[in-house]
Amino acid sequence: ITLFRSRSEKGHYQANIDDFFDGFSQCLLLWQPDFSQAQLLAIGEKLKSVWQQRFWLLYERHYQADDERAFQAMVELQQAVKVKVTCAGGVRMATTEQQPLYD
């Protein structure tokens, strides 16, 4: 976590995919994939090969216009990589301009 913080401005983190291949033997990895990312299946398979049973996909639903598409993409990735999926509420921080949208 210290490494991730040191790469970014205060209050943010920056982690690279290679950061997750060593040093986390007592952790569970919940991966929330970015479905616009290239090589998504290859990344998922690599993470599974390293993390094995400690690797799950993370799905969040925020009642957005693209919920159905996002859910279908998650189902397809789950079937391809053959890992469990867990759900979380997720926190959405709003800027002052967005606040009415989130209230």
N, C-alpha and C positions, 0 to 999 in steps of 0.2 A: 504494500500500500504506500509506503514511503517513496518507493521508486515511481509509482504512478503519479503521486502528488508532485514530485520534483520536476516532472515533465510539463506541468501546466501551471497556469496562474492560480492564485489562491481560490479555493472553493471548487476546483475542478480536478478531474483525474484524466490521465491519458495512459491507456494500456494498449499494448500491441499483442497480436495473436501469439507471438513467440513467448511472451511473458507467462503463458499459462501451461507450458509444457514441463515445468520443473519447479519443485519447491512447495507444492501444495498438497502433500500426501494425506493430510488430515482434514481436507476441505471437500465440500461438495460444490461442483460448478453448475450454476443455473445460467444457461446461455440464452439470451434474448437476441435472436439473430436479426440482422438488418437485411430484409429481403431484397433490397436493391443492390446488395453487395455481390460482386462477382465471385465465383468459385465457392458458393455457399455450401454445397454438398460436400466438396472436398474438405472444407474447414470443419464441418460437422463430423465427418468421418475421422479426421485427424484428432480432433478433441476427444471423440469417443475412444479412439485407440490408446490415448494417453490416460484419460480419466476413467475409462471403463464404466463400472457401475455407479461411479460418483458423478456422472455427467447426465444432466437432464436439460430439456428445453424449457424455457420460461415463456408463458403466454400471458399477455395482459390485454384486457378488453376495456376500451374507454368510450364505447358508444360513439364511434366516429363513422363517417360515410364509408370508409374502406374496411370495416370490421369483417364482413363476409369474405373479402379477398384475403385479408390477413389471416383469418382462421383457416381458410382452405390452404394457403401457403404453408402454415404451420403443420397441418395434417399431412400434407405431401412430404415435408421435410422429415417429420416424425416417422412416417412409413419407410422412407428411404434410408434413414440413419438407424432406425430401430432402437430408439431410446424412449424413456418416459417423458411425459410432459406434465408440468405443474403450472398452476395459475397463481397469479398475484395481482393485487389491486394496482400497484404502481402509484407513485406520487407524481403529479404533474404540477410543476411550479409555474406560476403565471407571472408575466411581466405586468406592469401597471396597465399597459394597453390591452392586454388579454384578460385582465381580471373579470370583466363582465361575462366573458365566455365561460369561465370556470365556476362562477358563483351560482 
